[in-house]
Amino acid sequence: IDALGNGHSQNKGKEFEIYIASLYRSLGYWAKTTSELRESGELSHFTQASTGDQGVDVVVKVPQEARDALMIIQCK
């Protein structure tokens, strides 16, 4: 995590979002950044198209008994 804040990268925030999503995936969860969802056309499944992503950076599906619940993450 410390390495993400070093250097002159202008994409530090995006790199951190990717790291957080990959961390959840390594724990066995389905997780995608809003950038990934936007590129795949899936973003509208999770947010209202008229309001954009409303600050959502990562979406994680959390298995529940009856259905998947969503965990919405805003990275700072």
HUURLIN-V564081 format. One record per pair of residues at least 4 apart in sequence whose C-alpha atoms are under 8 Angstrom apart, sorted by the first residue. I is the first residue (numbers start at 1). GAP is how many residues later the second one is. If there is no record, write none. Layout:
i;gap
I;GAP
I;GAP
//
This chain:
i;gap
1;4
1;15
2;4
4;8
4;11
4;12
5;7
11;4
12;4
13;4
13;62
13;63
14;4
15;4
16;4
16;59
17;4
17;16
17;40
17;41
17;58
18;4
18;15
19;4
20;4
20;38
21;4
21;10
21;11
21;12
21;37
21;38
21;39
22;4
22;9
23;4
24;4
24;5
24;6
24;7
24;36
25;4
25;5
25;6
29;31
29;32
29;33
30;30
30;31
30;32
31;27
31;28
31;29
31;30
32;4
32;5
32;26
32;27
32;28
33;4
33;24
33;25
33;26
34;4
34;9
34;19
34;22
34;23
34;24
34;25
35;4
35;22
36;4
37;4
37;5
37;6
38;4
38;5
42;4
43;4
43;10
44;4
44;5
47;4
47;5
47;6
47;7
48;4
48;5
53;4
55;19
56;16
56;17
56;18
57;15
57;16
57;17
57;18
58;14
58;15
58;16
58;17
59;11
59;12
59;13
59;14
60;10
60;11
60;12
60;13
61;7
61;8
61;9
61;10
62;6
62;7
62;8
62;9
63;4
63;5
63;6
64;4
64;5
//
